[in-house]
Amino acid sequence: RRFWGWLNAVFNKVDYERIEAVGPDRAASEWLLRCGALVRYQGYQKWQQDYNGLPTGPLGKYKIEAINATDSCIMYRGFDYLDGLEHVAEITLQKCIYIQDECLQRLSQTKNLQKSLLQLKIISCGNVTDKGIIALHKLTNLEYLYLSDLPGIREKETTAHVLRQALPNLELELDLE
């Protein structure tokens, strides 16, 4: 188990030279696919899941529009890859064992995501607590937030109230026990 944690940490190490060389969307795509997530590009319906099948073409042609990190090993140390993404409208974090409050705080502090992110789903991420969910209030354009199977959420009503106060246009869907 310790070996896999170490290997996943290696997969999440940010290569700033790579971001500079190939652009933020390509570098983030490589990171996400390496960690087992899927990406969808603007203007395309198909989810990209094969690292070796990443599209080629002029730099900056493929802009990440959606991220599905179901069962992926993405973790905080890789979140610098998100900084340069300007078109991400949807993110799904499902069964992500390394996603914790610090990740959600980092997500909500990412300037580009504050502008572009419209939909966020957080499902079965056992290390997420009320603190992480409340941090999402900085995602001022967020239209839809789905929260399900999050045992770390202890103050469901209070957390929902804080989000609704901060984001009056947010459609908040809760499936929490």
Secondary structure, DSSP 8 states (H G I E B T S, - for coil): -HHHHHHHHHHT---HHHHHHH-HHHHHHHHHHHTT-EEEETT--S-B--GGG---SSTT---EEEEE-TT----GGGGGGGTT-----EEEEES-TT-BHHHHHHHHH-HHHHHH--EEEEES-TB--HHHHHGGGG-TT--EEEEES-TT---HHHHHHHHHHH-TT-EEEEE--
